[in-house]
Amino acid sequence: MAIVETVIGLTLLILIGNILSHFLQRIPVSLIQIALGLLVATLFNVKISLDNEWFMLLFVAPLLYSDAWSFPKKELWELRGPIVGNAILLVFITTLIGGLGIYWMIPAMPLSVAFAIAAILSPTDPVAVASIGQETKLPGNLMNLVAGESLINDASGLVAFKFAIAATVSGTFSLFRATSDFLYMTVVAMLIGLVLGMAINRLQVWLLRVEATTAVISVVTSILTPFLIYLAAESVHASGVIAVVIAAIMQNLQLKDATISDGEFYLVNRTTWNVFSYLMNGFIFILLGIELPVAINIHRDASHLVPVPVLFVYAFMTWLLIFGIRVLWSYLNQIWERRRVETTELSFKHAIMAGLTGVRGAVTMAGVLSVPLTIQSGAEFPARSMMLFIAAMVIVLSLLAAIIFLPIMAKMTAPKKKIGQPRLDVAKYMSEPRAHIYVLQSAVSELENELKASNATIVYEALMRYYIKIRHLQMHTLQAEKLQKILRTELRFRNIALDAERQSLVTLRQKGQISLLVFDSENRRLDRIEDDLAQSVRERSRYQGKFNIEHLLRNMGRAVRIWLSHSDSDQLRAEYALASIEMSKAGLNAMVAYETSHQGKVSRTDLTAIKHLKVLFHSRLSSQTSPVKPMSQKTTAALRQEIGLKGFTAERQALEHLTSAGFIDAKIGGTIRQSINLDEASFLAQLGE
């Protein structure tokens, strides 16, 4: 009963903190939650005894999984160098230099404990910075860097922290043992995260494909995933933190891109994780506020009394040391980048802003609260209360510094603009699946009418989304004979296009315009497309969906090569882009040539397949050769939103037409309308990310 009451009380405080944050918008909600925890602990003498062993499992695992699952892939790839530097090198530099500095400042603190404090203060928390960034215009690459590094530095910081705590508890430290343990924990954790992440991902996709699950069940599986992976890794003495991060990244790269995961799955999953992560973050910060008076009182009762004002000085000096290391690192990074790219501008202001964005948060607090009460000999863990107090104060100071100084150093953001509306089409009697397909086809007709040179890329993107939805419905609702006819027709024309694409690759290779790596890679990709299409036409076999280990290893090798070769990374990207353009041109020309040579003899099914392929190739060409040129003052995002909303408006108008004309009843209309609403909500949510 006490646990239930505690959870309800903490949740109520989170709710109160959220309400207050709407009135105190310039103050991050995490700071408000700390204040609320401190208030109830002081006024009502609230104390919560924490079981340190499960703290990392309960709080850190799901928080890291949530962050990794939702990180922006494109931006993080572009900033991969600085992110890896900040997330790994900076963490260990902060641990080493920061630990020595803290040990020098605080004579009463053992060296291993000083290293532990520096290690747990190295992870950054982008949530608080993002809330400040909503009102303060921070450079986009800086925000992406903070988001990216926090994903990995949580893991690296916690691993360093774990070693420092282990050294304190055992009273011994061996560099060889620590290095070998680190390699074992890291490599095994990465393998466990990779294998389990892919296995769970493939299970999710398979269940969705055969319609053996629902969005709600899939989300419950998603919530269980970080706990299961963490426990699996820890059971073999590997790092549960690293395993969870690797698994989440794997699922981010694969599951979110799967066309089978519809709007309902994405929306429910995203909303559930937002709520779950918000509660976990809130619990940690409120517990921090509740633990502050306890830490001070315990420290007062200790024999090695340090006055509270001196504790505040220690905390401030610790924050200043960590902040200084981050600023200096950021400036040295600029100097290093300038050696590679001469146009790079050196800016100490940017370095200070990078230092201020290094806000400490939930992971730091969760780590400190997980420190054991005793060491191996049975004695109290040395300076635990001081450690808790310093970590808590550094979190508060980093939040306050970001609130006060970031707005001074950056301009306020400008509000965004809104959009417009459009029109209708025709119908005949249909069942629910056919009605839904008709509604989607009506949106396709509307978007085709909107096609202009200035919005071609975005319109083709939208058309491709609708074609995928239509095909997904057809696969699950059409009779086998009719579906096979459509698939065989598509396969026939796709093979014509694939032959043309392969020939274009041969021409490019003969002219020396692409490397052997690009030639082989693109040919293998075309082979996989051909195999997938052929498989979809045949009956399901036991080989369907078979995992190709060779393909994975080759892809990993290619990724490592691109990563390590700074000099030819841009060249490889340019070659892939050229290959994509020429293959798209070849495929498009093949479709046009077929249509021209068989004029008047092409069936309706053939025309539909040709039309879909032409849109596919036009879409690729538009995105590669002509960046979006927005009309008037509209941004690309606003134009994408406008086109998307026109499609949803056309769907609703077509649905209204079917309902009012009596072609479908209210129940069918309600089901389709709900699907449209979910897809629209998912579209807007992804647009806002």
Secondary structure, DSSP 8 states (H G I E B T S, - for coil): -HHHHHHHHHHHHHHHHHHHHHHSTTS-HHHHHHHHHHHHHHHH-------HHHHIIIIIHHHHHHHHHT--HHHHHHTHHHHHIIIIIHHHHIIIIIHHHHHHH-TTS-HHHHHHHHHHTSS--HHHHHHHHTTEE--HHHHHHHHHHHHHHHHHHHHHHHHHHHHHHHS---HHHHHHHHHHHHHHHHHHHHHHHHHHHHHHHHHHHTT-S-HHHHHHHHHHHHHHHHHHHHHTTS-HHHHHHHHHHHHHHHTTT-TTS-HHHHHHHHHHHHHHHHHHHHHHHHHHHHHHHHHHHHHHHSSS---HHHHHHHHHHHHHHHHHHHHHHHHHHHHHHHHH-TT----HHHHHHHHHT----HHHHHHHHTS-SB-TTSSB-TTHHHHHHHHHHHHHHHHHHHHHHHHHHSEE-------------------HHHHHHHHHHHHHHHHHHT--TTTHHHHHHHHHHHHHHHHHHHHHHS-HHHHHHHHHHHHHHHHHHHHHHHHHHHHHHHTT-S-HHHHHHHHHHHHHHHHHHHHHHS---TTTT---HHHHHHHHHHHHHHHH-HHHHHHHHHHHHHHHHHHHHHHHHHHHHHHHHTTT---HHHHHHHHHHHHHHHHHHHHHHS----STT--HHHHHHHHHHHHHHHHHHHHHHHHHTTSS-HHHHHHHHHHHHHHHHHHHHHHT-
